[in-house]
Amino acid sequence: MTPRSIGARLVLGASMALIPTIASAHVGASETSGFAHGFLHPLSGIDHILAMVAVGMLAANLGGRALWAVPLSFVGMMAVGGALGVLGIAVPLVEIGIGLSVAVLGAAVALGWKWPVTAGVVVGFFAIFHGHAHGSEMPVDAAGLVYGTGFMLATAMLHAVGIGLGLGVARLGNRFAPRAIRASGAVMAVAGIGILTGVV
């Protein structure tokens, strides 16, 4: 079994493991409603979805330790940004940072970025803006830790989708795969520019 097929199976397994958690998140008690709100928040905006999938695709493109280190960098710094948002500590230019993250991360995928350490720093920086947006929009009746767990799990799932896409496309062949990955990144980068200019 090749490393890529093992990675693809791990991504699929992780996604399947989250299904019971999602299904049990019925709105009701404050803890479960907080978790549900936190989990659904990253899925409610195209900007968040595109950026998080781009992180996964970038990690898949880098391979090796970057498969887990790049997404972990995003989730860790997003938790920091989320805490700042919950505490009401302002972070300047949050919406611009989110839009810029889609454009830059999409461009990184399109250009086949090959610097894992730099990628970790860049995704960590942008994660602060995403985390702050999630934290500052937390419902008043939700517990911060439970809500944060929800949006971090949803983010990890979107990263897993991006990794799965990156690894899956790579198996299509040496001729087609790079073009498909670059095209996907280019679409994300254009969408990011659209978000920044208010077109999207």
TORVOVEX-312862 format. One line per field, with one value per residue (C-alpha): residue number from 1; residue in one letter; x, y, z. Coordinates in steps of 0.02 Angstrom, whole numbers. Each point is the difference from the previous one (the first is absolute). Layout:
<sites>
n	NUM  ...
res	A  ...
u	X  ...
v	Y  ...
w	Z  ...
</sites>
This chain:
<sites>
n	1  2  3  4  5  6  7  8  9  10  11  12  13  14  15  16  17  18  19  20  21  22  23  24  25  26  27  28  29  30  31  32  33  34  35  36  37  38  39  40  41  42  43  44  45  46  47  48  49  50  51  52  53  54  55  56  57  58  59  60  61  62  63  64  65  66  67  68  69  70  71  72  73  74  75  76  77  78  79  80  81  82  83  84  85  86  87  88  89  90  91  92  93  94  95  96  97  98  99  100  101  102  103  104  105  106  107  108  109  110  111  112  113  114  115  116  117  118  119  120  121  122  123  124  125  126  127  128  129  130  131  132  133  134  135  136  137  138  139  140  141  142  143  144  145  146  147  148  149  150  151  152  153  154  155  156  157  158  159  160  161  162  163  164  165  166  167  168  169  170  171  172  173  174  175  176  177  178  179  180  181  182  183  184  185  186  187  188  189  190  191  192  193  194  195  196  197  198  199  200
res	M  T  P  R  S  I  G  A  R  L  V  L  G  A  S  M  A  L  I  P  T  I  A  S  A  H  V  G  A  S  E  T  S  G  F  A  H  G  F  L  H  P  L  S  G  I  D  H  I  L  A  M  V  A  V  G  M  L  A  A  N  L  G  G  R  A  L  W  A  V  P  L  S  F  V  G  M  M  A  V  G  G  A  L  G  V  L  G  I  A  V  P  L  V  E  I  G  I  G  L  S  V  A  V  L  G  A  A  V  A  L  G  W  K  W  P  V  T  A  G  V  V  V  G  F  F  A  I  F  H  G  H  A  H  G  S  E  M  P  V  D  A  A  G  L  V  Y  G  T  G  F  M  L  A  T  A  M  L  H  A  V  G  I  G  L  G  L  G  V  A  R  L  G  N  R  F  A  P  R  A  I  R  A  S  G  A  V  M  A  V  A  G  I  G  I  L  T  G  V  V
u	0  72  14  -127  -130  30  -25  -160  -69  45  -89  -155  3  16  -146  -108  45  -71  -172  -68  61  -90  -158  -8  17  -185  -40  -66  110  126  149  -69  -70  168  89  -124  19  189  2  -117  79  152  -119  -111  116  84  153  32  -33  116  143  -9  -10  147  101  -34  46  160  45  -33  109  143  -17  101  -16  -92  -153  -34  112  -77  -182  52  82  -164  -109  118  11  -186  -31  106  -101  -161  50  37  -172  -90  93  -48  180  1  103  13  -58  -78  -109  143  112  -128  -23  188  24  -108  97  174  -33  -85  150  117  -94  -2  187  48  77  141  55  -81  67  -55  -168  -24  37  -114  -148  24  -5  -161  -77  -3  -124  -111  5  -41  -152  -63  34  -77  -160  -23  -181  -16  -72  139  148  163  91  -143  -31  187  7  -139  83  170  -75  -89  162  96  -133  17  189  -28  -109  139  131  -114  -26  185  50  -144  38  185  -48  -77  171  154  -68  -175  24  111  -116  -154  80  63  -170  -84  121  -25  -189  24  119  -124  -140  110  22  -188  -27  123  -84  -177  -46  -20
v	0  168  151  93  -139  -11  189  -8  -138  99  154  -103  -85  166  73  -153  5  177  -50  -68  156  112  -105  9  190  36  179  5  4  141  -116  -90  158  83  -145  2  188  -16  -146  81  173  -44  -86  153  109  -35  98  -115  -157  49  51  -158  -115  95  -34  -186  2  95  -128  -143  86  20  -179  -79  82  146  -113  21  147  130  -35  -12  171  70  -81  51  183  3  -49  151  114  -76  36  181  14  -77  119  149  43  87  -63  128  -33  -171  -6  57  -132  -135  53  15  -174  -75  93  -38  -183  -30  76  -109  -155  65  38  -165  80  -112  83  -92  113  158  -81  -38  181  70  -113  34  187  -10  -120  139  99  -152  -45  177  3  -164  54  172  -73  -128  -3  80  -159  -114  -61  59  -167  -102  127  4  -189  5  122  -84  -169  74  83  -164  -85  131  -21  -187  33  106  -133  -133  105  35  -182  -62  115  -46  -180  50  1  107  90  47  18  156  93  -46  53  163  36  -31  116  133  -7  22  146  86  -31  80  155  0  -6  143  109  -44  -90  -168
w	0  -52  118  -106  10  188  13  -102  112  157  -67  -43  169  93  -97  35  184  12  -66  166  89  -124  7  190  4  21  47  178  153  -2  -22  -153  -77  30  -86  -145  -25  7  -121  -126  3  -111  -121  -19  -105  -166  56  148  -102  -143  115  105  -151  -76  159  -20  -185  38  134  -124  -129  124  64  140  171  -78  -20  186  49  -117  50  183  -15  -66  134  141  -50  -39  181  53  -114  64  180  -46  -80  150  117  -107  -42  -168  -147  -140  -178  36  -156  -111  80  -36  -181  -23  73  -137  -135  69  47  -168  -88  104  -61  -180  0  84  155  64  165  147  139  -89  -37  185  48  -136  41  186  -31  -101  125  131  -107  -29  184  54  -116  75  180  -14  -73  138  65  172  76  -64  102  -80  14  -73  -138  -39  -7  -129  -117  16  -45  -151  -53  17  -105  -138  6  -19  -152  -76  36  -75  -156  -17  21  -106  -146  12  -39  -167  -82  -22  -152  60  188  6  -119  101  164  -74  -75  168  87  -133  23  187  -26  -117  126  134  -108  -26  189  27  -131  56  -161  88
</sites>
